[in-house]
């Protein structure tokens, strides 16, 4: 996705980038590209909220995991050393596919030392 638009290195990909890619590669209108990007992201979001796994063969897997409640130290000014309970919650975990992992390693190897 390095030719999406000129932007800072390691800048996050935003919905506008996806829409632009649809417009350029699929010759879509602004309205169509926006509607398609929103629909895809809505399907992803809804499924993650429901606890489903999203498995994209060449990209990887997004899945929700339940993190148990736990005690941890508070590290703010006057409360140093006190313990606090963090409630159980769901988190999203991403596991890259073997294909993506290989591409990332190859990219890192070819760009090592470049700024």
Secondary structure, DSSP 8 states (H G I E B T S, - for coil): -TTSS---TT----HHHHHHHHHHHH---HHHHHHHHHHHHHHHHHHHHTT--EEETTTEEEEEEEE--EEEE--SGGGTT-EEEE--EEEEEEEE-HHHHHHHHHHHHHTTT--
